[in-house]
Structure formats: structure tokens, C-alpha cells
Amino acid sequence: MFLGHFATAYAAKKLAPRTSLGTLFAAAQLPDFVWPWLLLAGVEHVSIVPGDTAFTPLRFDSYPISHSLVTIAAMGAAFGAAHFWRKRRALDALVLALLPVGHWVLDFFSHRPDMPLWPGGPRLGLGLWNSVPATITIELLLFAASLGVALSATQSRDRFGRWGFAGLAAFLLVIYAANVTSPPPPSVDAIAWAGAIGSLVFLVLAVWVDRHRQPKADASPVSS
Ligand SMILES: [Zn+2]
């Protein structure tokens, strides 16, 4: 899943409109933020096996820390608690704690049975990735619906808020299309660095776009 994870972050704007889209991106992507560094450290393992599932050439051999349900729930709880400690907004903190769990659930739907319940525990997965058309259809529908939700919860402060929002969504779609159509990555290091840098870029862009938007409830009648 790629767009699906961002979709949960966009949709969460409805429940936590005062929390930056960047923070919501970070929560929804938390497992994939941690994963590249654990790959580079040799703690977790992936192989490049074209055809492993129809959708991706990646075979996720072992990722007990970044992608087990129990460790993800713990990471989410820590993330939510840290946010609550700083901002004292209980619902927002709860949303931030649950977004990483939502990441696990989406990966559980898409991966073949390689998603551990806990480190060393049983591995589950429903294998949506065995069908390319089904994967793309579901991800695009989730993404489109979530953009609608985010737009209903926030409005732009200025033209950067409007065009930046559209530009970020378009950028995510372009990267998704590139991922789907490009040949298998050359090496595991290339996967890790692309993941580490890519998620950081999306995060920075989301923080920037969010600064130019505001919750609809906060809007004064004259602003647009
Ligand atoms: Zn993931």
C-alpha cells in the first residue's frame, strides 16, 4: 500500500483538523519510516523477487519490529502520548495512536501472509497484491475519498493552500504511478534510501501545505 496509507492520514483531518497533515502523514507512515533504517542496519530483511506478488517485486522476509501489530501499536501509543503531552488534545492523540494500527490493517489486506502479529508470532495477510487491477482500484478510490474528506474539513488560507494541496496530491499520484510502472529496484539499499528520503519529502511537503490551510470551523467569513 502506498496511496492507501496517505488516504488514512488525509481522512483523519476530519477527526483532528487542528493537527498538521504532516503529523498525520508521520503517524500513518510510522512503520514505513522505521523500516528503511532497520533494513540498512541489517535488522530487518527484504528480497527483490519479481512476481512474488503481482503488484510488487518485494518479498518481505522479516520485519518483526517495523511491521508487527504489537510493536506498531506500541509505536502508535508512544506517538499519540508524545503529541498529547505537547498539545493536550485527547482526540487528536487517539487518532495519532490509531493511524499506525490502520497502517498494519491496510498492509494486512494487501500483503501475502507476511505481517506478524508480534515479533516471531504468526504472520497474516489477505493478498490483495495478487491482483494489480484490484490493488490500484481500491487505492485510488480510498485516496480520492480521503481527499474529499480532507477538503470538507479544511480550507485554504491563501493560494498556496489551494495549489499546494492539489500539487501534493498530484505528486503522490505521480510517485505511485512511477512505482507501479518502473522495473524492480536494483538493490535493497536502493529500496531503503528511496523509502527513507521519500517519506521525509512527503512529510515536509505536507507540513508546508498544512501551514497554508486551516480547519473550516476556524475560518472567518472574509477568508477564502
Ligand atoms: Zn508498511
Boltz pocket constraint, residues with backbone or C-beta under 6 A from the ligand:
constraints:
  - pocket:
      binder: B
      contacts: [[A, 1], [A, 31], [A, 32], [A, 67], [A, 103], [A, 107]]
      max_distance: 6.0
